[in-house]
Amino acid sequence: MKIILPLLLLVLITAGYFFSLRIPYHFYQEAVHEGIHSPFLKLRKLPDKFYSGQDYQFMRMHGLTTNKEKQWENLHFNDFLIPFPVRHPSFLIAPHIEKEGGEYLFGFEVLNYSYDVINRVVIRKKKPFKLELYHHKIFQLPLFEKMILDKGLGVVWQDIFKKDIFQAGFLETPPFSENLVPSDIPLTEMVYNLFILTVRERFFPVKVETINFWKKGNLGIIEVRDEESQKGEPTQYLQEVIYYLEGNQVYTIELKTKLEDLMAEKYRQRLLENLKFKLSELDSSIPLYASFQNLRYQEKLTPGGLVYLYTAFSHQKKSENFLSQMIRFLERGKNKKVYLDPLYKYGYENYGTSFSNLLEKLRETEKEKLDRKVKEEEDFKRKSLEDITILDEVEKFESNEEKIKFYLQKGKDEGEGRTDSKSLIID
């Protein structure tokens, strides 16, 4: 008995030791396969697509090269240099403005000459990106905290898109026949993989289909489930989200490309190859507006002229001047509603008027209508008074401006109580 008890105790200790060496594997496998909710880590079970990252394979389709570079210009739009087909015979560009969470997002649509939308580009809200270690206790442990911080933001950023968790090799527990020692357990790699999953969980939309990293452009590119299939409709577009890291901010572009359309794919590939980051500032609009001013008058009335004004407008989104100019030139050129309707809508929602010079397109609030009528009447009176010369009262005014103010006030006093029966009624 004296021998058996110590031997039994030794067996139990040995078994417990070998079981304990396999606990990290069970913890890791449970987190990956089922999700886990523990004091150290909270991670829900993610869709399978979240676990597979890869290098992006850029495929250039045959027949998509062109030597006619003069048909394209890389213009500063929002926070990017983006290729625009300003003189290309096969593409048109129309504004696209949408509202998300109280904020307007600017983008554009690429149209063919049948006015079908073949591409849509929307600049989404930027987000801060940092190594979030303090939401989960496991990442705060000194060994793991140091390991993640030593990798740095750049390495973590790439691994978010490149790392394939299913290929990591820790999803099977070593058999008991394989003697383990603590140094054999890849604890830091396991924890790092779990950290990457928590970032994907926080960062990517649930509808993700593929996760890719393109080293050449330093771009994260994910494919997401298209809006049509989510509604139970036939899929028409490839829908992708492009991520660009600059400093500690992530800038995001949503790109839609019409499937089985050669020209749509041509634009998609040119965008990916030429996309570059360039921070938007108020002065960024100046060279774009100068390019517009250098156009011949007839060119200013075309959708090609609109591209320069619209890209300039993206740097001064609250500028009534840019908006009203775009609308005025497009209306003079008799352009289609696909170009004007987004601008009318944006103007009305932000300023209470569509800024249209066409009565059938003018939409304005009662306040804006009243302000416009008052301004029109004052402008008319001012112009009339500037032409008046009254010889016997010249000496009474020190300046022409003082005389105009006098007659404006006089006309206002005489006109009190009078109504204008010819006022335009706008619903």
Secondary structure, DSSP 8 states (H G I E B T S, - for coil): -TTHHHHHHHHHHHHHHHHHHHHHHHHHHHHHHT-EE-SS-EE----GGGG-EEE------TT---S-GGG-EEEEETTEEEEE-TT-TT-EEEEEEEEETTEEEEEEEEE-TT--EEEEEEE---EE-----SSSGGGGSHHHHHHHHHHHHHHHHHHHHH--GGGSS-SS---TTS---GGGS-HHHHHHHHHHHHHHHHHS-TTEEEEEEETTTTEEEEEE--HHHHTTS---EEEEEEEEEETTEEEEEEEEEETT-HHHHHHHHHHHHH-EE----GGGHHHHHHHHHTS-HHHHTSHHHHHHHHHHHTT-TT-HHHHHHHHHHHHHTT--HHHHHHHHHHHHHHHSB---SSTTT--B-HHHHHHHHHHHHHHHHHHHHHT---GGGGGG-SSHHHHHHHHHHHHHHHTTT---TT-----
